[in-house]
Amino acid sequence: MIVLGIESSCDETGIALYDTEKGLLSHALYSQIALHAEYGGVVPELASRDHIRRIVPLLRNAFEKAALKPADIDAIAHTQGPGLAGALLVGSSVAAGLGFALGKPLISVHHLEGHLLSPLLAKQPPTFPFVALLVSGGHTQLMKVSGVGQYELLGETLDDTAGEAFDKSAKLLGLPYPGGPEISKLAEQGNPDVFQLPRPMLHSKDLNFSFSGLKTAVLTTVNKQVQPMDGNIRADIARGFVDAIVEVLTAKCAKALRQTRLRQLVVAGGVGANKQLRAALDKMTSKRRCRVFYPEIEFCTDNGAMIAFAGAMRLKANPDCANPAYGFTVRPRWPMEGLTAA
């Protein structure tokens, strides 16, 4: 079965073709980072309009790469939610229109399910069950994943996500948007002994997170410095921030593995590309004689490949999950608890 995947939940337009026998056939992606950079964050109306401009050329590109025609596909998977309502409507309406024209059924995919399953696209994928750390701009959650559609929430952030803390702290340091990669890069030049920032909820008995206080600590530290700050001070603050957030994420993952008695950890979402986090998780899992799996770097951020793959997995497990009708809705807020087994 060949599944077309369409992703448009926020500021990336992603298209992919996945074959359940041959694997990923092609994918095409356009990022809106340059469009939103001057505003310091995503502007929903601009995001929606840009999806409209990009989606058809990307569709053509993906089909050309795979040497396929639209009629060759068996189903169309699209991100139904969560995400920006206007952006979701672009991808969902294109999926419905294309499905109607081709007579192909639709598969509505949960955006976070796409992220959770994306490490399965790797050459050496994990097997079910595993613990998953979903860490992105919009979400920080620990899940127990027993199969497609079988997700148990173990813990989540009570306020700011890890991605939000990265971006907001980077902005406080005068770094450009998106701030996550920039503050991580700056931290490599910093001294870890200069600023010891708090580790929120590091020793709590649960698996929840809280990063609002860490962001506030960065603000307080910045305000105490002589302005404008020199490069060394900025790098030292960045190092203190990154070390704090990485230690918390790593400790919570270790606790989740211990509580579930599982030996596989999957990391998904944009922050999963962070070098310091990967190094810490590699060290922790090696010490515990566990294994950690990451998506390919190109699949850490939003992309069509993860949506095509999630749709294909659902279709393979349950052919009746495909919707032969072409009316559609989007779900900007859609909790993972609403999903059921395929």
SVG drawing of the C-alpha trace seen along z (x, -y; Angstrom):
<svg xmlns="http://www.w3.org/2000/svg" viewBox="-19 -48 53 53">
<polyline fill="none" stroke="black" stroke-width="0.4" points="0.0,0.0 1.2,-3.5 0.1,-6.3 0.5,-10.0 1.2,-12.1 0.3,-15.8 1.5,-17.8 0.6,-21.5 -0.1,-21.9 2.2,-24.9 5.1,-26.4 6.3,-23.5 4.6,-22.2 5.5,-18.5 4.6,-16.0 5.7,-12.3 4.9,-9.0 5.3,-5.8 5.1,-2.3 4.3,0.4 6.6,2.8 9.4,0.6 9.4,-2.1 9.7,-5.8 9.6,-6.6 10.0,-10.4 9.4,-13.4 9.4,-17.2 9.5,-19.9 9.3,-23.7 10.1,-25.5 8.7,-29.0 11.5,-30.0 12.6,-32.9 9.0,-34.2 8.4,-34.3 11.9,-35.3 11.3,-39.0 8.3,-38.6 10.2,-36.5 7.6,-33.6 4.9,-32.0 2.2,-34.3 -0.8,-32.0 -2.3,-34.0 1.0,-34.2 1.6,-30.4 -1.8,-29.5 -1.3,-31.6 2.2,-30.2 0.9,-26.6 -1.5,-27.5 1.4,-28.7 3.7,-25.8 1.6,-22.7 0.8,-22.0 4.4,-22.5 5.6,-20.2 3.0,-17.6 4.3,-17.6 7.9,-17.4 7.2,-14.4 5.5,-12.5 8.3,-13.3 10.9,-12.1 9.1,-8.8 8.4,-8.4 4.7,-8.0 1.4,-9.4 -1.4,-10.5 -3.5,-7.6 -0.9,-5.2 -1.6,-5.9 -3.9,-3.8 -4.8,-6.4 -4.1,-9.9 -3.0,-10.6 -3.3,-14.2 -2.7,-15.9 -6.1,-16.6 -4.6,-18.1 -3.4,-19.4 -2.0,-22.7 -3.0,-26.0 -6.6,-25.8 -6.0,-27.8 -2.9,-25.8 -4.6,-22.5 -7.4,-23.5 -5.1,-23.9 -3.6,-20.4 -7.0,-18.8 -8.9,-20.5 -6.2,-19.6 -6.3,-16.0 -10.1,-15.9 -10.1,-17.5 -7.4,-15.2 -9.1,-12.1 -12.4,-13.0 -10.8,-13.6 -8.9,-10.3 -11.5,-8.2 -8.9,-7.5 -9.8,-7.2 -8.5,-9.6 -6.8,-8.8 -6.8,-11.5 -3.6,-11.4 -2.8,-12.9 0.3,-15.1 1.9,-13.8 1.4,-10.2 3.4,-11.1 6.2,-12.3 6.0,-9.3 6.3,-6.8 8.9,-8.7 11.9,-6.8 10.4,-3.7 11.5,-5.2 15.1,-4.7 17.3,-1.8 17.4,-0.3 14.0,-1.1 12.8,-0.2 10.2,2.4 7.1,2.1 6.8,1.4 9.0,-1.6 9.1,-4.8 8.9,-7.9 10.0,-11.4 8.1,-13.8 9.9,-17.1 9.1,-19.9 8.0,-23.6 4.5,-22.7 4.8,-19.6 6.9,-18.0 5.5,-14.6 6.6,-11.1 4.6,-8.3 4.5,-4.5 4.0,-3.3 2.7,0.3 1.6,0.2 0.0,-2.0 -2.8,-3.8 -1.8,-2.4 -0.4,-5.4 -0.2,-5.9 0.7,-9.4 3.3,-9.1 4.1,-12.8 3.9,-16.2 4.8,-19.8 2.7,-21.8 3.5,-25.1 6.1,-26.0 7.4,-23.2 11.1,-22.6 10.9,-24.1 9.2,-27.2 11.9,-27.5 14.6,-27.3 13.0,-29.9 12.1,-32.3 15.5,-32.1 17.3,-32.5 15.2,-35.7 16.3,-37.0 19.9,-36.5 19.3,-38.5 19.5,-35.4 17.5,-35.2 14.4,-33.1 14.1,-30.1 16.1,-30.3 16.5,-26.6 19.4,-25.8 21.0,-29.2 21.2,-28.9 22.4,-25.3 25.2,-26.4 26.1,-29.3 26.2,-27.0 29.0,-25.0 31.3,-28.1 30.2,-28.6 31.7,-27.6 29.4,-25.2 30.7,-26.4 29.7,-30.1 25.9,-30.0 24.1,-27.2 20.5,-27.6 17.6,-25.7 16.5,-22.2 12.7,-22.5 11.0,-19.3 14.2,-17.3 13.4,-15.4 9.6,-15.3 8.0,-11.9 6.1,-12.1 7.2,-12.3 5.9,-15.8 8.0,-18.8 8.0,-22.6 10.2,-25.0 8.6,-28.4 10.8,-28.9 13.9,-28.1 13.0,-30.7 12.4,-33.2 15.8,-32.3 17.4,-33.2 15.6,-36.5 16.8,-37.3 20.4,-36.3 20.3,-38.5 19.0,-41.5 21.8,-41.2 24.5,-41.6 26.0,-44.8 24.3,-45.7 25.2,-45.1 26.5,-41.7 29.8,-40.5 29.9,-37.3 31.5,-35.2 28.7,-36.1 26.0,-35.3 27.6,-31.9 28.0,-31.1 24.3,-31.8 23.3,-29.7 25.5,-26.9 23.8,-27.1 20.4,-27.0 21.1,-24.1 22.8,-22.0 19.8,-22.6 17.1,-21.6 19.1,-18.6 19.6,-17.3 15.9,-17.4 14.9,-15.8 17.5,-13.0 16.6,-12.3 12.9,-12.1 13.6,-9.7 15.7,-7.5 12.9,-7.5 10.3,-6.5 12.4,-3.6 12.8,-2.5 9.1,-2.7 7.9,-1.0 10.8,1.6 11.3,1.0 14.7,0.9 14.0,-1.2 13.7,-5.0 12.5,-6.8 13.1,-10.6 10.9,-12.5 10.2,-16.2 12.4,-19.2 14.3,-19.4 15.3,-15.8 17.8,-17.1 19.7,-18.9 23.3,-17.7 23.7,-18.1 20.4,-16.2 21.4,-13.4 24.8,-13.1 23.3,-13.0 20.6,-10.4 23.2,-8.3 25.3,-8.2 22.3,-7.6 20.9,-4.7 24.4,-3.1 24.9,-3.2 21.5,-1.5 22.1,1.0 19.1,-0.4 18.9,-1.6 17.8,-5.0 16.4,-5.7 16.1,-9.0 14.5,-10.0 16.8,-11.0 17.7,-14.7 15.5,-15.6 12.5,-14.0 12.8,-15.7 10.8,-18.7 7.4,-18.5 7.4,-16.6 5.2,-14.7 7.1,-11.4 5.9,-10.9 2.3,-11.5 2.5,-9.2 4.1,-6.5 1.6,-6.9 -1.3,-6.7 0.3,-3.6 0.7,-1.9 -2.9,-2.5 -4.1,-1.4 -2.0,1.8 -3.4,2.6 -7.0,1.8 -8.0,1.2 -11.4,-0.1 -9.7,-3.1 -9.7,-4.9 -12.6,-7.3 -14.2,-6.9 -16.2,-10.1 -14.6,-13.5 -16.2,-15.8 -13.5,-16.9 -12.9,-18.7 -9.7,-19.8 -8.9,-19.5 -6.6,-22.3 -6.8,-20.8 -6.7,-17.1 -5.5,-15.2 -3.6,-11.9 -6.0,-10.2 -8.6,-10.5 -6.8,-8.0 -7.6,-4.4 -5.8,-1.3 -5.7,-0.9"/>
</svg>
